[in-house]
Amino acid sequence: MRFREKTFRRKRVYTGKSVNFSADEIILPDGNKAVREYMEHPGAVCVLPFIDKKNIILVRQYRYPVKEVTYELPAGKIDKNEKPLMCVKRELEEETGFTSKKILKLASFWPTAAFSDEIIHIYAARQLIKGTHSPDEDEFLQTVILPFEKVLEMVKKGKIRDSKSMIGIMYWAVFGRSFQF
């Protein structure tokens, strides 16, 4: 069975500062037409910054769409023409005030493939060096250092519900010991 859908007519319905929205007319595998509404996103990174073998840094911040203060891994959107590795280095320092001597890519995933082309790249960072904390002008966040085991428990108890953070934390819990870095 053929699964591919072909774009018949592209239609951008909104162009934003960070994301765009489109409603494309497509041709289904059976030849019929349909509309696919989706968000276009440049991609993002998140990082598990290990202060030492047992403790990591999270950021606390208010997230307007969900109207709550969240605990998350440091993360950010990839700028135009920026590589994910450069982005993770930039975001790590901006959000936590640390740079890292060792950064390892763990995985990449689509958080919502049904309605967005966003891809998030997960990294781990070790051998942190105190740098300059400089969040974006519209970012108000607090860094929190917690034992990884407590952070994993926060995921289990639903205190961390941000998908990129949950995936990064659980990914490390399952596969982290197999990485040599």
C-alpha positions as CSV (number, residue, x, y, z in Angstrom):
1,M,0.0,0.0,0.0
2,R,1.2,3.5,-0.9
3,F,1.3,5.9,2.1
4,R,2.8,9.1,0.6
5,E,0.7,12.3,0.3
6,K,1.6,14.9,-2.3
7,T,1.3,18.6,-1.9
8,F,-1.3,20.0,-4.4
9,R,-1.4,23.6,-3.2
10,R,0.6,25.3,-0.4
11,K,-1.2,27.9,1.7
12,R,0.6,29.8,4.4
13,V,-2.1,31.2,6.7
14,Y,0.1,32.9,9.3
15,T,3.8,33.9,9.4
16,G,5.1,34.5,12.9
17,K,8.3,35.5,14.6
18,S,9.0,31.9,15.8
19,V,6.5,29.7,13.9
20,N,4.4,29.7,10.8
21,F,1.1,28.0,10.2
22,S,0.0,26.4,6.9
23,A,-3.1,24.7,5.5
24,D,-2.0,22.8,2.4
25,E,-4.3,21.0,0.0
26,I,-2.9,17.6,-0.6
27,I,-3.5,14.5,-2.7
28,L,-4.1,11.4,-0.7
29,P,-2.7,8.0,-1.8
30,D,-6.1,7.1,-3.2
31,G,-6.2,10.2,-5.4
32,N,-8.7,12.2,-3.3
33,K,-7.9,15.6,-1.9
34,A,-7.7,16.8,1.7
35,V,-6.3,19.7,3.8
36,R,-3.4,19.3,6.2
37,E,-3.1,22.1,8.8
38,Y,0.2,22.3,10.5
39,M,2.8,24.4,12.3
40,E,6.2,25.0,10.7
41,H,9.0,25.2,13.3
42,P,12.7,25.7,12.9
43,G,13.6,23.0,15.4
44,A,14.9,23.1,19.0
45,V,17.3,21.6,21.4
46,C,17.3,20.6,25.0
47,V,20.1,19.5,27.3
48,L,20.6,17.5,30.5
49,P,23.4,19.5,32.2
50,F,25.1,17.4,34.8
51,I,26.8,19.4,37.6
52,D,28.3,16.1,38.7
53,K,27.5,12.4,38.3
54,K,24.3,12.7,40.4
55,N,22.9,16.2,39.9
56,I,21.5,18.1,37.0
57,I,20.2,21.6,36.4
58,L,16.6,22.4,35.6
59,V,14.9,25.7,34.8
60,R,11.7,26.9,36.4
61,Q,9.6,29.3,34.4
62,Y,6.1,30.4,33.7
63,R,4.6,29.0,30.5
64,Y,1.8,31.2,29.2
65,P,0.0,28.6,27.1
66,V,-0.5,26.2,30.1
67,K,-0.7,29.0,32.7
68,E,1.7,27.3,35.0
69,V,5.2,27.4,36.4
70,T,7.1,24.4,34.9
71,Y,10.3,22.5,35.6
72,E,12.1,21.9,32.4
73,L,15.5,21.0,30.9
74,P,17.2,24.0,29.5
75,A,16.2,24.4,25.9
76,G,15.6,26.7,23.0
77,K,14.7,27.3,19.4
78,I,17.4,26.9,16.7
79,D,18.1,30.2,15.0
80,K,18.2,30.5,11.2
81,N,21.4,28.8,9.8
82,E,22.4,27.6,13.3
83,K,23.4,24.0,13.8
84,P,21.8,22.1,16.8
85,L,25.2,21.7,18.5
86,M,25.8,25.5,18.4
87,C,22.3,26.1,19.6
88,V,22.6,23.8,22.6
89,K,25.9,25.5,23.6
90,R,24.2,28.9,23.4
91,E,21.1,27.9,25.2
92,L,23.0,26.1,28.0
93,E,24.9,29.3,28.8
94,E,22.0,31.7,28.3
95,E,19.6,29.7,30.6
96,T,22.0,28.3,33.2
97,G,25.1,30.4,33.1
98,F,27.3,27.4,32.4
99,T,29.3,26.2,29.4
100,S,30.4,22.6,28.9
101,K,33.6,20.9,28.0
102,K,31.7,17.7,27.0
103,I,28.4,17.6,25.1
104,L,26.9,14.4,23.7
105,K,23.9,14.1,21.4
106,L,21.5,11.5,22.7
107,A,18.5,11.5,20.3
108,S,16.1,13.6,18.1
109,F,12.4,13.3,18.1
110,W,9.2,15.0,16.7
111,P,7.1,16.1,19.6
112,T,3.9,16.3,17.6
113,A,4.3,14.9,14.1
114,A,0.5,15.0,13.5
115,F,0.5,18.8,13.3
116,S,4.0,20.2,13.3
117,D,7.4,19.6,11.6
118,E,9.3,20.6,14.7
119,I,12.2,18.3,15.6
120,I,13.9,18.5,19.0
121,H,17.5,17.3,19.6
122,I,18.4,16.1,23.0
123,Y,21.9,16.5,24.5
124,A,23.7,15.7,27.7
125,A,26.4,18.0,29.0
126,R,29.2,17.4,31.6
127,Q,32.2,19.1,32.9
128,L,30.3,22.4,33.3
129,I,32.2,25.7,33.7
130,K,30.6,28.7,35.2
131,G,29.9,31.3,32.6
132,T,27.5,34.2,32.1
133,H,23.7,33.7,32.8
134,S,21.9,35.8,30.1
135,P,18.4,34.7,29.3
136,D,16.5,36.4,26.5
137,E,14.9,39.7,27.4
138,D,11.4,38.1,27.6
139,E,12.6,35.0,29.6
140,F,12.2,35.0,33.3
141,L,13.6,31.8,34.7
142,Q,15.3,30.3,37.7
143,T,17.9,27.5,37.7
144,V,17.5,24.6,40.1
145,I,20.0,21.9,40.9
146,L,18.5,18.6,41.8
147,P,19.6,15.0,42.1
148,F,18.8,13.1,38.9
149,E,16.9,10.5,40.8
150,K,14.6,13.2,42.3
151,V,14.1,14.6,38.8
152,L,13.1,11.2,37.6
153,E,10.7,10.9,40.5
154,M,9.2,14.3,39.5
155,V,8.5,12.9,36.1
156,K,6.9,9.8,37.6
157,K,4.7,11.9,39.9
158,G,3.6,14.3,37.1
159,K,5.5,17.3,38.4
160,I,7.4,17.5,35.2
161,R,5.0,17.4,32.2
162,D,6.9,19.1,29.5
163,S,7.4,16.5,26.8
164,K,11.0,17.4,25.8
165,S,12.0,17.3,29.4
166,M,10.2,14.0,30.1
167,I,11.7,12.4,27.1
168,G,15.2,13.6,27.8
169,I,15.1,12.5,31.4
170,M,13.5,9.1,30.7
171,Y,15.9,8.6,27.8
172,W,18.9,9.2,30.1
173,A,17.3,6.9,32.8
174,V,17.0,4.1,30.3
175,F,20.1,4.5,28.0
176,G,22.4,7.0,29.8
177,R,24.7,4.4,31.3
178,S,25.5,3.1,27.9
179,F,27.0,6.4,26.8
180,Q,30.7,7.0,27.2
181,F,31.3,10.7,27.6
